[in-house]
Amino acid sequence: MKNDKSSLSEGSQGHRALSSPVIELERLSAAEAEHVIAALWCLLEEYGLASPSVAVQSANGSLNLSFVFASPEEADLVASRSFRVPAGCDTP
């Protein structure tokens, strides 16, 4: 299966299989992972989407995140948006 590689966060590497409900981010620092999760939840609230299941794995001093959405369309919508924290969204 062909992979669509797109940077979803500066310094991270995002991978999405075409027509997949999964977004994976690899080799994140703890601060990057926290930023991505906060920004993702703001997007979920903005679009009224259900929370995806989330897996966090520690690997070689960095973090890998995996988000599984209810549908490929929801994952596509989230992946099409930048993972910048929107103004007015409180983050830690």
C-alpha positions as CSV (number, residue, x, y, z in Angstrom):
1,M,0.0,0.0,0.0
2,K,1.3,3.4,-0.9
3,N,1.9,5.8,2.0
4,D,1.1,9.5,2.0
5,K,3.9,11.2,3.9
6,S,3.1,14.7,5.2
7,S,4.5,16.8,7.9
8,L,1.7,17.3,10.4
9,S,3.9,19.2,13.0
10,E,7.2,20.9,12.6
11,G,9.9,18.5,13.5
12,S,7.6,15.5,13.3
13,Q,7.0,12.9,10.6
14,G,3.4,12.0,9.8
15,H,2.4,8.9,7.9
16,R,-1.0,8.0,6.6
17,A,-1.9,5.1,4.4
18,L,-4.3,6.2,1.7
19,S,-8.0,5.7,2.8
20,S,-6.9,4.9,6.3
21,P,-8.5,6.2,9.5
22,V,-5.1,6.3,11.2
23,I,-2.6,9.2,11.6
24,E,0.8,8.3,12.9
25,L,3.4,10.8,14.1
26,E,6.9,9.5,14.9
27,R,10.0,10.8,16.6
28,L,8.4,13.6,18.6
29,S,9.8,15.2,21.7
30,A,7.6,15.3,24.8
31,A,6.8,19.0,24.1
32,E,6.0,18.3,20.4
33,A,3.7,15.5,21.4
34,E,1.9,17.7,24.0
35,H,1.4,20.4,21.4
36,V,0.1,18.0,18.8
37,I,-2.4,16.4,21.2
38,A,-3.7,19.9,22.3
39,A,-4.0,21.2,18.8
40,L,-5.7,18.0,17.7
41,W,-8.3,18.2,20.4
42,C,-9.0,21.8,19.5
43,L,-9.7,20.7,15.9
44,L,-12.0,17.9,17.2
45,E,-14.0,20.4,19.1
46,E,-14.1,22.8,16.2
47,Y,-15.5,20.2,13.8
48,G,-17.6,18.3,16.4
49,L,-15.7,15.0,15.8
50,A,-15.5,12.1,18.2
51,S,-12.3,11.5,20.0
52,P,-10.0,9.1,18.2
53,S,-8.3,6.2,20.1
54,V,-4.8,7.2,20.9
55,A,-1.6,5.2,21.4
56,V,1.6,6.6,22.7
57,Q,4.8,4.6,22.4
58,S,8.3,5.6,23.7
59,A,11.1,4.8,21.3
60,N,14.8,5.7,21.5
61,G,14.1,8.8,23.7
62,S,11.3,10.1,21.5
63,L,7.5,9.5,21.3
64,N,5.4,8.0,18.6
65,L,1.7,8.9,18.5
66,S,-1.0,7.0,16.7
67,F,-4.6,8.3,16.3
68,V,-7.3,6.0,15.0
69,F,-10.4,7.9,13.8
70,A,-13.9,6.5,13.2
71,S,-13.5,6.9,9.4
72,P,-10.9,7.8,6.8
73,E,-12.8,10.9,6.1
74,E,-12.4,12.2,9.6
75,A,-8.7,11.4,9.5
76,D,-8.4,13.2,6.2
77,L,-10.2,16.3,7.5
78,V,-7.8,16.5,10.5
79,A,-4.7,15.7,8.5
80,S,-5.6,18.5,6.0
81,R,-5.4,21.1,8.8
82,S,-2.2,22.4,10.3
83,F,-1.6,21.2,13.8
84,R,-1.1,24.8,15.0
85,V,-3.0,25.6,18.2
86,P,-5.9,27.9,17.2
87,A,-6.2,31.3,18.8
88,G,-8.4,31.2,21.9
89,C,-7.8,27.5,22.6
90,D,-6.3,27.0,26.0
91,T,-3.3,24.7,26.1
92,P,-1.1,23.5,28.9
